[in-house]
Protein backbone atom coordinates (compact mmCIF):
# COMPACT_ATOMS: atom_id res chain seq x y z
CA UNK A 1 0.00 0.00 0.00
CA UNK A 2 1.18 3.55 -0.71
CA UNK A 3 2.83 6.11 1.54
CA UNK A 4 1.12 9.50 1.28
CA UNK A 5 2.13 12.96 2.47
CA UNK A 6 -0.89 15.22 2.99
CA UNK A 7 0.13 18.85 3.52
CA UNK A 8 -2.28 21.46 4.88
CA UNK A 9 -2.17 25.25 4.93
CA UNK A 10 -2.88 26.16 8.55
CA UNK A 11 -3.78 29.85 8.07
CA UNK A 12 -7.48 30.15 8.83
CA UNK A 13 -9.59 27.14 9.73
CA UNK A 14 -11.02 26.00 6.40
CA UNK A 15 -8.17 23.79 5.23
CA UNK A 16 -8.00 22.05 8.61
CA UNK A 17 -11.77 21.55 8.72
CA UNK A 18 -11.60 19.79 5.36
CA UNK A 19 -8.75 17.61 6.62
CA UNK A 20 -10.97 16.19 9.38
CA UNK A 21 -12.78 14.17 6.70
CA UNK A 22 -10.00 13.72 4.15
CA UNK A 23 -7.27 12.25 6.37
CA UNK A 24 -9.39 9.24 7.53
CA UNK A 25 -10.31 8.56 3.90
CA UNK A 26 -6.67 8.63 2.83
CA UNK A 27 -5.79 6.26 5.67
CA UNK A 28 -8.19 3.69 4.23
CA UNK A 29 -6.07 3.50 1.08
CA UNK A 30 -2.52 3.86 2.43
CA UNK A 31 -0.04 2.04 4.62
CA UNK A 32 1.03 5.41 6.01
CA UNK A 33 -0.39 8.92 5.84
CA UNK A 34 1.92 11.60 7.22
CA UNK A 35 0.40 15.04 7.82
CA UNK A 36 2.20 18.37 7.45
CA UNK A 37 0.71 21.63 8.74
CA UNK A 38 2.31 25.00 8.04
CA UNK A 39 1.44 28.47 9.21
CA UNK A 40 0.49 29.97 12.59
CA UNK A 41 -1.17 27.95 15.39
CA UNK A 42 -4.69 26.99 14.39
CA UNK A 43 -7.98 27.26 16.26
CA UNK A 44 -9.00 23.70 15.38
CA UNK A 45 -7.66 20.74 17.34
CA UNK A 46 -6.81 17.88 15.00
CA UNK A 47 -7.71 14.32 16.05
CA UNK A 48 -4.71 12.81 14.24
CA UNK A 49 -0.93 13.08 14.54
CA UNK A 50 0.94 15.84 12.70
CA UNK A 51 4.37 14.63 11.62
CA UNK A 52 5.68 17.93 10.26
CA UNK A 53 4.93 21.40 11.63
CA UNK A 54 6.41 24.11 9.45
CA UNK A 55 6.63 27.88 9.56
CA UNK A 56 5.62 28.13 5.91
CA UNK A 57 4.29 31.39 4.49
CA UNK A 58 1.13 32.47 6.26
CA UNK A 59 -0.83 35.71 6.41
CA UNK A 60 -1.66 37.77 9.48
CA UNK A 61 -5.24 39.04 9.75
CA UNK A 62 -5.61 42.74 10.29
CA UNK A 63 -8.23 44.54 12.38
CA UNK A 64 -9.83 46.82 9.79
CA UNK A 65 -11.13 44.38 7.23
CA UNK A 66 -7.99 43.15 5.49
CA UNK A 67 -4.57 41.54 5.82
CA UNK A 68 -1.96 43.15 8.08
CA UNK A 69 0.81 43.35 5.50
CA UNK A 70 3.37 44.77 7.95
CA UNK A 71 2.99 41.87 10.39
CA UNK A 72 2.76 39.42 7.51
CA UNK A 73 6.07 40.71 6.14
CA UNK A 74 7.84 40.56 9.49
CA UNK A 75 6.67 37.06 10.32
CA UNK A 76 8.00 35.75 7.02
CA UNK A 77 11.40 34.11 7.36
CA UNK A 78 12.73 33.26 3.93
CA UNK A 79 15.77 31.44 5.31
CA UNK A 80 13.59 29.17 7.45
CA UNK A 81 11.20 28.60 4.55
CA UNK A 82 14.02 27.56 2.23
CA UNK A 83 15.43 25.28 4.91
CA UNK A 84 12.01 23.62 5.36
CA UNK A 85 11.78 23.06 1.60
CA UNK A 86 15.21 21.46 1.44
CA UNK A 87 14.65 19.25 4.49
CA UNK A 88 11.18 17.91 3.67
CA UNK A 89 11.69 14.32 2.38
CA UNK A 90 9.09 14.35 -0.39
CA UNK A 91 10.92 11.61 -2.31
CA UNK A 92 10.07 9.19 0.52
CA UNK A 93 6.40 9.20 -0.48
CA UNK A 94 4.46 7.59 -3.30
CA UNK A 95 2.14 10.60 -3.47
CA UNK A 96 2.22 14.18 -2.17
CA UNK A 97 -1.11 15.99 -1.81
CA UNK A 98 -1.12 19.69 -0.98
CA UNK A 99 -4.08 21.70 0.28
CA UNK A 100 -2.59 25.05 -0.76
CA UNK A 101 0.48 24.31 1.39
CA UNK A 102 3.68 25.97 0.09
CA UNK A 103 6.49 23.99 1.77
CA UNK A 104 5.42 20.66 0.28
CA UNK A 105 4.57 22.20 -3.09
CA UNK A 106 7.94 23.92 -3.48
CA UNK A 107 9.84 20.91 -2.12
CA UNK A 108 8.25 18.87 -4.90
CA UNK A 109 9.12 21.56 -7.45
CA UNK A 110 12.74 21.52 -6.30
CA UNK A 111 13.03 17.74 -6.68
CA UNK A 112 10.71 17.39 -9.69
CA UNK A 113 8.30 15.22 -7.71
CA UNK A 114 4.61 15.24 -8.75
CA UNK A 115 2.34 17.11 -6.34
CA UNK A 116 -1.46 17.05 -6.51
CA UNK A 117 -3.32 20.16 -5.38
CA UNK A 118 -6.50 19.19 -3.53
CA UNK A 119 -7.92 22.54 -2.52
CA UNK A 120 -10.43 25.30 -3.02
CA UNK A 121 -7.70 27.44 -4.57
CA UNK A 122 -7.30 24.88 -7.35
CA UNK A 123 -10.91 25.57 -8.33
CA UNK A 124 -10.61 29.36 -7.95
CA UNK A 125 -7.79 29.34 -10.52
CA UNK A 126 -9.94 27.55 -13.11
CA UNK A 127 -10.73 29.58 -16.22
CA UNK A 128 -14.38 28.61 -15.70
CA UNK A 129 -14.71 29.86 -12.11
CA UNK A 130 -16.26 33.30 -11.40
CA UNK A 131 -13.95 36.28 -11.02
CA UNK A 132 -14.52 39.82 -9.77
CA UNK A 133 -15.32 42.50 -12.33
CA UNK A 134 -12.05 44.26 -11.55
CA UNK A 135 -9.28 41.82 -12.38
CA UNK A 136 -6.26 41.63 -10.07
CA UNK A 137 -3.35 40.25 -12.10
CA UNK A 138 -0.94 40.42 -9.17
CA UNK A 139 -3.37 38.71 -6.81
CA UNK A 140 -4.04 35.97 -9.34
CA UNK A 141 -0.29 35.47 -9.88
CA UNK A 142 0.30 35.15 -6.13
CA UNK A 143 -2.53 32.62 -5.87
CA UNK A 144 -1.12 30.60 -8.78
CA UNK A 145 2.49 30.50 -7.57
CA UNK A 146 2.07 30.40 -3.79
CA UNK A 147 1.83 26.59 -3.74
CA UNK A 148 2.40 25.35 -7.33
CA UNK A 149 1.23 21.83 -8.16
CA UNK A 150 1.47 19.49 -11.15
CA UNK A 151 -2.20 18.41 -11.05
CA UNK A 152 -5.29 19.96 -9.51
CA UNK A 153 -8.54 18.75 -7.96
CA UNK A 154 -10.74 21.60 -6.78
CA UNK A 155 -13.73 22.39 -4.57
CA UNK A 156 -16.04 25.36 -5.13
CA UNK A 157 -19.59 26.56 -4.48
CA UNK A 158 -20.72 25.10 -7.82
CA UNK A 159 -19.38 22.67 -10.41
CA UNK A 160 -17.92 24.94 -13.07
CA UNK A 161 -16.08 22.14 -14.89
CA UNK A 162 -15.36 18.41 -14.52
CA UNK A 163 -12.35 18.87 -12.22
CA UNK A 164 -14.33 20.97 -9.73
CA UNK A 165 -16.46 19.42 -7.00
CA UNK A 166 -18.93 20.85 -4.51
CA UNK A 167 -17.62 21.61 -1.00
CA UNK A 168 -16.42 19.05 1.51
CA UNK A 169 -19.00 19.43 4.27
CA UNK A 170 -17.43 17.81 7.31
CA UNK A 171 -19.22 14.97 9.02
CA UNK A 172 -19.86 17.00 12.21
CA UNK A 173 -21.88 19.51 10.16
CA UNK A 174 -23.73 16.90 8.09
CA UNK A 175 -24.92 15.25 11.32
CA UNK A 176 -26.37 18.49 12.73
CA UNK A 177 -30.08 19.22 12.98
CA UNK A 178 -30.38 22.94 12.11
CA UNK A 179 -32.50 25.13 14.38
CA UNK A 180 -33.26 28.84 14.61
CA UNK A 181 -32.70 30.35 18.04
CA UNK A 182 -32.87 33.88 16.62
CA UNK A 183 -29.22 34.95 16.95
CA UNK A 184 -26.79 35.74 14.13
CA UNK A 185 -23.39 34.05 14.04
CA UNK A 186 -20.51 36.34 13.06
CA UNK A 187 -17.00 35.36 11.95
CA UNK A 188 -15.04 38.29 10.53
CA UNK A 189 -11.41 37.64 11.58
CA UNK A 190 -10.09 40.70 9.74
CA UNK A 191 -11.98 43.06 12.11
CA UNK A 192 -11.11 43.67 15.74
CA UNK A 193 -13.56 43.23 18.62
CA UNK A 194 -14.28 46.95 19.32
CA UNK A 195 -15.09 47.61 15.66
CA UNK A 196 -17.43 44.63 15.42
CA UNK A 197 -19.25 45.44 18.66
CA UNK A 198 -19.67 49.11 17.80
CA UNK A 199 -20.96 48.51 14.28
CA UNK A 200 -23.26 45.61 15.13
CA UNK A 201 -24.86 47.48 18.04
CA UNK A 202 -25.32 50.53 15.82
CA UNK A 203 -26.86 48.38 13.09
CA UNK A 204 -29.55 46.84 15.30
CA UNK A 205 -30.52 47.37 18.93
CA UNK A 206 -32.74 44.27 19.00
CA UNK A 207 -30.65 41.62 17.22
CA UNK A 208 -28.59 39.09 19.18
CA UNK A 209 -25.10 38.64 17.74
CA UNK A 210 -22.79 35.73 18.50
CA UNK A 211 -19.35 36.97 17.45
CA UNK A 212 -16.28 34.72 17.20
CA UNK A 213 -13.10 36.78 17.23
CA UNK A 214 -9.48 35.77 16.62
CA UNK A 215 -8.47 38.87 18.57
CA UNK A 216 -10.27 37.92 21.81
CA UNK A 217 -8.94 35.68 24.55
CA UNK A 218 -12.03 35.50 26.75
CA UNK A 219 -15.79 35.72 26.41
CA UNK A 220 -17.56 39.04 26.98
CA UNK A 221 -21.03 40.50 26.48
CA UNK A 222 -21.83 44.07 25.50
CA UNK A 223 -25.56 44.49 25.25
CA UNK A 224 -26.87 41.92 22.81
CA UNK A 225 -23.42 41.29 21.34
CA UNK A 226 -21.60 38.28 22.76
CA UNK A 227 -17.92 37.98 21.77
CA UNK A 228 -16.12 34.66 22.11
CA UNK A 229 -12.68 33.33 21.23
CA UNK A 230 -12.71 31.08 18.18
CA UNK A 231 -13.56 27.51 19.14
CA UNK A 232 -14.46 24.84 16.62
CA UNK A 233 -17.16 23.11 18.68
CA UNK A 234 -18.75 26.34 19.96
CA UNK A 235 -18.74 27.89 16.50
CA UNK A 236 -20.35 24.84 14.90
CA UNK A 237 -23.06 24.80 17.56
CA UNK A 238 -23.72 28.53 17.10
CA UNK A 239 -23.86 28.09 13.34
CA UNK A 240 -26.40 25.28 13.57
CA UNK A 241 -28.73 27.28 15.86
CA UNK A 242 -28.42 30.66 14.11
CA UNK A 243 -30.96 32.66 12.15
CA UNK A 244 -28.22 33.75 9.77
CA UNK A 245 -24.47 34.01 9.27
CA UNK A 246 -22.36 37.12 8.70
CA UNK A 247 -18.81 36.20 7.70
CA UNK A 248 -15.92 36.83 5.37
CA UNK A 249 -15.90 35.54 1.82
CA UNK A 250 -13.87 32.49 2.66
CA UNK A 251 -14.97 29.07 1.54
CA UNK A 252 -15.75 26.57 4.29
CA UNK A 253 -17.86 28.77 6.58
CA UNK A 254 -20.09 30.12 3.76
CA UNK A 255 -20.40 26.59 2.33
CA UNK A 256 -21.47 25.18 5.71
CA UNK A 257 -23.94 28.02 6.25
CA UNK A 258 -25.48 27.38 2.83
CA UNK A 259 -25.63 23.63 3.46
CA UNK A 260 -27.43 24.20 6.78
CA UNK A 261 -30.02 26.42 5.11
CA UNK A 262 -28.94 29.64 6.83
CA UNK A 263 -29.33 33.03 5.24
CA UNK A 264 -25.87 34.36 4.53
CA UNK A 265 -24.14 37.67 3.94
CA UNK A 266 -20.40 37.98 3.24
CA UNK A 267 -17.87 40.77 3.57
CA UNK A 268 -14.74 39.92 1.55
CA UNK A 269 -11.38 40.82 3.04
CA UNK A 270 -9.74 43.83 1.44
CA UNK A 271 -6.91 43.20 -1.00
CA UNK A 272 -7.48 39.44 -0.92
CA UNK A 273 -7.98 38.11 -4.44
CA UNK A 274 -9.31 34.70 -3.44
CA UNK A 275 -12.05 36.26 -1.34
CA UNK A 276 -12.94 38.62 -4.18
CA UNK A 277 -13.38 35.55 -6.40
CA UNK A 278 -15.45 33.81 -3.74
CA UNK A 279 -17.65 36.89 -3.38
CA UNK A 280 -18.27 36.85 -7.13
CA UNK A 281 -19.22 33.16 -6.98
CA UNK A 282 -21.55 33.70 -4.01
CA UNK A 283 -23.19 36.71 -5.65
CA UNK A 284 -23.88 34.51 -8.68
CA UNK A 285 -25.74 32.14 -6.34
CA UNK A 286 -27.77 35.03 -4.93
CA UNK A 287 -25.87 35.61 -1.68
CA UNK A 288 -25.63 39.33 -0.79
CA UNK A 289 -22.14 40.84 -0.63
CA UNK A 290 -21.14 44.09 1.07
CA UNK A 291 -17.65 45.57 1.07
CA UNK A 292 -17.28 46.61 4.70
CA UNK A 293 -18.83 47.84 7.94
CA UNK A 294 -18.75 51.57 7.25
CA UNK A 295 -21.88 53.71 7.38
CA UNK A 296 -22.36 53.45 3.60
CA UNK A 297 -22.57 49.66 3.88
CA UNK A 298 -25.13 49.47 6.69
CA UNK A 299 -28.17 49.82 4.42
CA UNK A 300 -27.23 46.56 2.70
CA UNK A 301 -26.75 44.82 6.03
CA UNK A 302 -30.07 46.11 7.34
CA UNK A 303 -31.91 44.97 4.20
CA UNK A 304 -30.42 41.49 4.65
CA UNK A 305 -31.52 41.39 8.30
CA UNK A 306 -35.05 42.40 7.37
CA UNK A 307 -35.68 40.52 4.13
CA UNK A 308 -32.79 38.11 3.54
CA UNK A 309 -33.60 34.48 2.70
CA UNK A 310 -31.53 31.28 2.55
CA UNK A 311 -30.12 30.31 -0.84
CA UNK A 312 -30.88 26.64 -1.62
CA UNK A 313 -27.92 24.43 -2.59
CA UNK A 314 -27.27 20.73 -3.15
CA UNK A 315 -24.00 19.54 -1.62
CA UNK A 316 -24.01 15.72 -1.68
CA UNK A 317 -21.41 13.77 0.29
CA UNK A 318 -18.97 12.78 -2.44
CA UNK A 319 -15.63 13.21 -0.65
CA UNK A 320 -14.88 9.48 -0.58
CA UNK A 321 -15.46 9.24 -4.34
CA UNK A 322 -13.23 12.27 -4.98
CA UNK A 323 -10.39 10.74 -2.94
CA UNK A 324 -10.74 7.37 -4.69
CA UNK A 325 -10.64 9.04 -8.12
CA UNK A 326 -7.60 11.12 -7.14
CA UNK A 327 -5.64 8.10 -5.92
CA UNK A 328 -6.57 6.04 -8.98
CA UNK A 329 -5.40 8.82 -11.29
CA UNK A 330 -2.17 9.81 -9.52
CA UNK A 331 -0.75 6.87 -7.55
CA UNK A 332 1.91 4.80 -9.27
CA UNK A 333 0.40 1.57 -10.57
CA UNK A 334 2.83 -0.54 -8.52
CA UNK A 335 1.46 0.68 -5.17
CA UNK A 336 -2.28 1.04 -5.81
N, C-alpha and C positions, 0 to 999 in steps of 0.2 A: 504493500500500500504506500501511497505517496507521502512525502514530507512537504508541508505547506507553511509558508510564512504569510501571515495576514497582518498587514500594517495599517494602523488607524491614526488619522489626524485627531488629536485630542482637544483642539481649540473648539469651544462650544460643546454642546452635548449631543448633537444630531448623529455624528459618526459613531459615537460610543453606543447610543441607543440602538442603532441598526446592528451593531456588533453583537448585542445580546441575543439576537436570533440567528445571525449568520455563523458565529463561531461554533455553536453546537451542531449546525448542519455540516460544516466543514469537517468536524471531528467524526462524523459518521462515515466519511469517505477517505480518511487519512490515518496513517499510523502515528503521525505527530502533527499537531498544529501549534506553531509558536506564534505568539501575539507580540507585536510591537506597537507601542503608543508613544507619539511625540507631541510636544507642546506643553503648555502649562498644566498644573494639576486640575483634574476634571471634577465636576460636581456629581458625577454618576459613579457609584461603586460597582466595579465589575466582578461577576461571580466566577471568573476564571483567572488563571495565572497569566501574568504579563512577563514575558521573558526579557524583552528589551524596552527600556524606558529612555527615550532620547529627548534632547533639547529641541531639535528640529527648527522649524521656522514658523512660529505662531504669530497671531495678532493680539494686540491688547485693546479691549473695548474702551471707548471713551465714555464721557458722561453727558455729552450734548448731542447724541444721536448718531455718532460715527465712530471710526477707529481712532485711537490715540496714536498718531504716527510717531510722535516723539518717544513715547514709551516703547512702542513697537520697535523702533530703530535701536534704542539702547539695549533692549533685551535680546536682540540678535547677536549671535557670536559666530561669525563666519568660520573662525578657526575650529571651534567645537563642532560646527555643522560638517565641515570637511572631514574632520577626524571620525565622526560618526559614520559618514558615508564610506570611508576607507575601511573601517573596522567591521561593518555589518557583513556577515558571511552569507551573502545571498546565493553563492554558488553551492551551498550545502543543501539547498531545497530544490524539490522537483517543480515547484510552482510558487511564485511570489504574487500576492494579490494586495493591491494598495487602494485604500479608501482615502484618496487625496492626501497621501502621506509622503512628504518629500524625501526623507532619508532613504527609505527603501527604493523609491522610484529612481533617485539619482545614483544610488549604489548599483542598481541594475543597469542604468545607462553607462556607468563607468566600466562595468565588466561585460557589457553586451549580453546581459541576461534578460530574457523576456519578462515583462511585468504587466499584469492585467489590472486595469483600473476598474474597480467595482464601486461606483460612487454616484452621487447626484451630479457632481461637477462634470462627469463624463457625458451626462445627458445635456447639461446646460451648454456645452461646447458644440453640440450637434447643430448642423446647418438648418435643421428643421424645428429646433426649439425656439420659442418666442424670445425676442430681444426688446430692450427699451427703444423708444423712438430715437433718442439721442445715443448714437453709438459711442462706445468708449474703447478705442483701439488699444490703449495702454492697459486698461483693465482686462480686456479679453486676452491680451498677450500674457499678462501675469497669470491669469487663470489657466492658460494652456501650458505654460512652462513651469509652473510652481511644482508640479509632481508629474512629470512626463511619463507616459506609459506606451507600451507597444500594441495594446489592444484595449478596448473599452466596452464595458457593460454599464448602462446608466439607469437611474431611477428619476422620474419626474412626476409632475402632477397629472399628466396625460401621456398616452403613447403617441409620440410624434413620428416615430419610425420603428422598424423592427428591433433595433438594438436598445430601445428604451422601454422600461417597465414601470408600472405604477409603484407607488411608495411601499417600502417595507414597513408595515404597521406591526410593531412589536407585540408579542403574545400578550403581555400585561395589558395592553390597550384593547386588543381584540376581545379579551375576556371581560371587559368592563360592561356594566349596564348603565348607560348614560341617564342622568337625571338633570333636573333644573332647579337648583336651590336659589336662583335669583342673582347670584353674584357674577362678576366678570373677572376672569383670570387674565392677568397681565404679565407678559414676559418681554421686556424691552431692555436687554442688557447694556445697550449703548447709552442709556440715560441713567443719571444718578437718582438716588432716593428722593432728595428734596424736590427736584424738578418733577418727578412723577407724581408725588403727593400733591404738590401745588397745582399742577395742571388738571389732575383728575378731580380734585375737590372743586376746582373752579368750573369744570365741565358739568358736573352734576352733584347736587347736594343730597340726592336721594338714592344714588346708586352705590351698592357695595362693591368694592374693588379688592381683589386678592392679588397683591403684587409680589412677584418673585424677583429679587434683586441680587445681582452678583456683587454689588457694592455694600451689602448689609451683612452684618455678622450675627445679629439677633433680631427676633421678632418684635414689631412695634405696631401700635394702632394710633392713627390720627383721624379722628372722626370715623367715617365709614371706609377709610382706606387702611387695610392691613398690609404691612410689608413684612416679607419673610425671606430669609436666606434661601438660595436655590437648593432644593432637595428633590431628588427624583420621585420618591414615593408620594411626598406631599403635593408636588406639582401635578402628578398624574391624577391623584384624587380630586384636586381642585378643578382640573380640566374636565373630568367626567361629570362633575356636579354643577358646572357653570352654565350660565345663560348665554355666554358668548366669550370669545377670546380676542384679546388685543395683543399683538405681538409683532416682532420684526418679520421681515420677509425672508426668513430662513426656509428650511425645507421640512424637517421632521415635525416641528410643532404645528405649523399650518396644516400639514397632511393629516396629523392625528386629530386636530380640531375638525377638519372636514369629514374625516371618517366617522367621528362620533356625532355628527349632525349638529355641530355648534355653529352659530353665526360667527363670522370671522372678519376682522379688519386688520390690515397689516401696515406697518410703517417701516419701509426699507431703510437700512443704515445708509448714511451719507457716504459717498465715494466708495461704495462697495458694489462692484460690477455684478457679482453673482446675485446679490439681493435685488438689484435693479432688474435682472433677468427674471428672477422669481416673481417679482411684483408684476411684470408684464404677463407672465403665465397665469398668475392668479386673477388678474384683471380680465383676462380672456375667459376665465371660468365664471366671472361675475362677482368675484370678491372685491369689495371696496379697498382702495389704496389711498392713503394720505401721506404727505411727505414729512410731517413733523408734528410737534405739539405746540406750535406757536398759535397766537390768536387767530391768524388767518386760516388755520387748519381745523379749528374747533367746530365750525359749522358742519363739516363732513363727518366728524366724530359724533356730533349730536344727532345728525340724521340717521347714522347707523344705529345708535342706541334706540332711537324711536321707531324706526321702520325696517331695520336690517333683518334679513331672513337667512337661514342656512342655505348653502349651495349643495345640491345633491351630487354625490360622487359614487363610483363603484371601484373599490379597491380590494379585489379578491386576494386571498392568501396564496401567492405563487412563489414565495421566496425559495422553497425547497426545489421547485422546478428550475428556477433561475440558476441556483448553485449547481445543480446536476448538469445543466446545459453548459455552464462555464467550464466545469471540470472536464466534461467530455470533449469540449472544443480545444482546451489549452493544456491539458496534462499530457506528458509523453505517453505514447501507447504502452511502453514497457511497464509503467507503474499504475495504470488505470485499474 
